[in-house]
Amino acid sequence: MSHGRFNNPVEAALTGLLDIFRKQDLKNHLKSEDTLEGKTCLITGANSGLGFGIATQFAERGANVIMACRSGIPEAGNKVMDLTGSSKVEMIRLDLTDLNSIHQFIDELKNRKVKIDVLVANAGIAPPKARKTQSGMEEMFMVNYLSKFIYINLMLKEGIIPNDFYNHKNGQKSIPRIIYISSDSHQGASGIDYEEFGIYKDYGVQKAINNYSYFKLVMNTFATALSKRLNKNGKMDVSVNVLCPGPVNSNIARDAPFILRSILKFIFKVFFPSAYKAATPVTYMASSSEFEGKTNEYMHMFNHKKMDPKVYDEKEGAKLWEYSDDVWKKIDESFMEYKLSQIL
Ligand SMILES: NC(=O)c1ccc[n+]([C@@H]2O[C@H](COP(=O)([O-])OP(=O)(O)OC[C@H]3O[C@@H](n4cnc5c(N)ncnc54)[C@H](OP(=O)(O)O)[C@@H]3O)[C@@H](O)[C@H]2O)c1
């Protein structure tokens, strides 16, 4: 398995801490008139941490919010409605470790004829050790990367995210926006290891944070390849951008061993911004006219930045797509149906 940037979670948390003191160039760019009124916005992992903060901010700006969650149904949705006074909040079940759940989620969106204006691929984990999913995948690989590859491709194929690529003619005035929630810790992670791609391998707490930044690099490479595939020759179809929220007081360290969890909890609680506050750059990326028609952008909190140079390598993006298709094919009988739809 390739290597990420940090060797332990405390080092990662302390680096995050420094981010709080950095100048935020675009901090005042989010305006009250940047509304999401009438927009359908879907957020994965919206019952907790950053996702909950994003759902709350989106509801405040008038969005029709869909919270895609594996737990907290209906409490988290009710809480967003109580906090914001909005009644336009729905919840749909989605477990990203379970292919059946991903397919049911897509069917549910299709049946409800949902057309997404803003998708925030937020759900992510940092487990302290490897865990196997039903399909034999390693959980962090599946939740932080592969499931996103699968459900976003299915959303595009089914026109749930309106797009010209699959001939789901947009008809909408605005360009749909996909936002990947990443981490700046992907910078410096080593290149994609294709020999071990999609192969389950045990790891422990030492390696976990390493793998976390590595899978963020993998995800950002896919986001870049997707942006290129959808938006060719200067014609904008769907905007695909990536954002690191910086440090967030969230539940991400929930499964860490007791002592480590206590240290991280203390750092998070005392120093890290609330999930609501940390969601503000995401709201900016989702609602601001400054992002209309922009694609393959990366923001680290409220600063424009470049991602790791490896992420922009076109050959690498194409190779990753091929390997991801291969893993998907191995674990999902309905893969060929998806693949055929690209040929027909
Ligand atoms: N916290 C930070 O400092 C920080 C910094 C940079 C980036 N991020 C990124 O921010 C995103 C949100 O994380 P967070 O910090 O807000 O952590 P969090 O509070 O633990 O939230 C994670 C969310 O992901 C969901 N999730 C986990 N496994 C899932 C699965 N199998 N299927 C569906 N949903 C699943 C969780 O649902 P359950 O509650 O049901 O488990 C939860 O809603 C992640 O992508 C993370 O990498 C966080």
The ligand as an ORCA input file, in Angstrom:
! r2SCAN-3c Opt
* xyz 0 1
  N     -12.888     16.514     10.694
  C     -11.919     17.105     10.032
  O     -11.070     17.784     10.633
  C     -11.837     16.982      8.523
  C     -10.801     17.643      7.848
  C     -10.726     17.539      6.459
  C     -11.670     16.800      5.774
  N     -12.666     16.168      6.452
  C     -13.647     15.388      5.660
  O     -14.959     15.811      5.988
  C     -15.872     14.756      5.642
  C     -16.886     14.587      6.761
  O     -16.250     14.070      7.913
  P     -16.496     14.629      9.386
  O     -15.206     15.177      9.868
  O     -17.697     15.486      9.425
  O     -16.721     13.255     10.187
  P     -18.017     12.614     10.870
  O     -18.630     13.552     11.847
  O     -17.555     11.295     11.373
  O     -19.018     12.412      9.656
  C     -18.808     11.406      8.705
  C     -20.105     11.115      7.993
  O     -19.871     10.072      7.029
  C     -20.854      9.072      7.228
  N     -20.450      7.729      6.857
  C     -19.434      7.003      7.348
  N     -19.448      5.755      6.830
  C     -20.525      5.711      6.004
  C     -21.096      4.704      5.199
  N     -20.596      3.461      5.162
  N     -22.191      5.000      4.488
  C     -22.748      6.225      4.533
  N     -22.275      7.227      5.296
  C     -21.169      6.959      6.020
  C     -21.147      9.105      8.722
  O     -22.367      8.435      8.977
  P     -22.586      7.655     10.389
  O     -22.762      8.714     11.424
  O     -23.797      6.830     10.156
  O     -21.353      6.839     10.606
  C     -21.191     10.599      8.944
  O     -22.433     11.110      8.575
  C     -15.008     13.512      5.379
  O     -14.918     13.300      3.989
  C     -13.658     13.896      5.949
  O     -12.608     13.208      5.302
  C     -12.780     16.237      7.805
*
